[in-house]
Amino acid sequence: MKKIYLLLTLFVLVTLGVKAQSDFTLTAEGVEIQDTLKIEISEAGENPRYDFIHITNNTESDKSIKIQLEYIELATDAILQMCFAGQCQDVLISPAVTLSPNVEYTDFDLMYMYQNTNYSLAKVSILDATTETPLKSFFAFYKDPSNISLGKQIKQSNVLSLEVYPNPANNNATISYNLPSNYNSGKIIIRNMIGKEVKTIAINAGSNSKMTISTSDMPNGVYFYSIIGDGKPLSTKKLIVKH
């Protein structure tokens, strides 16, 4: 068991590089969340389950934020969604929320529905609402403490990743990505601000890869690129085109 948690700690702190921030405090059931929120599940447990995440703005001014959900590895047929004021949304980036100084925001929670007790791992990030720069992040780790399969090692090939450079892009942009091997099919979709698909590229799972795409035919502006696994959006990020 010690080996399992050591592996998870190294995975969180080294591989994915979470940085602590002091502007926000996040708590679950009154306990401050550090790098990882460990959530125990079982066959006999409540399903779906809701975990309320309270966010406190520790600064002296209002902060406008968005919340981003990224799936690292989901158990087969599991569903994980963000909910706001009891309304769950099938989105990866929330609308903007304004946090008042030193007031606990209590309308955010995670809804997890599962068909088996295989582990799931996701990343939750607070973003600056204007620039969508990450301000604070933590990992939600759903696990069955009695399931020996929890000892499965999380290898680099099973870590979801998605980046683009340069950003802003002029005539070309390189997308670096990894789609975990537990997905059968995948693609990368680029959409404009109104949600219209601009480019769609089929990708294979199970290997770290990169591709260069032409942006010379894309007007100046903001776009969103998503990695899709088995038909489900897993991560969405912003691309700026500036000729």
Secondary structure, DSSP 8 states (H G I E B T S, - for coil): -HHHHHHHHHIIIIIS-----SSEEEEETTEE--SEEEEE--TTS-SSEEEEEEEEE-SSS-EEEEEEEEEEE--TT-EEEEEETTEEE--SB---EEE-BT-EE--EEEEEE-SS---EEEEEEEEETTT--EEEEEEEEEE-TT-GGGG----GGGS-EEEEESSSBSSEEEEEEE--TT-S-EEEEEE-TT--EEEEEEE-SSSEEEEEEE-TTS-SEEEEEEEEETTEEEEEEEEEE--
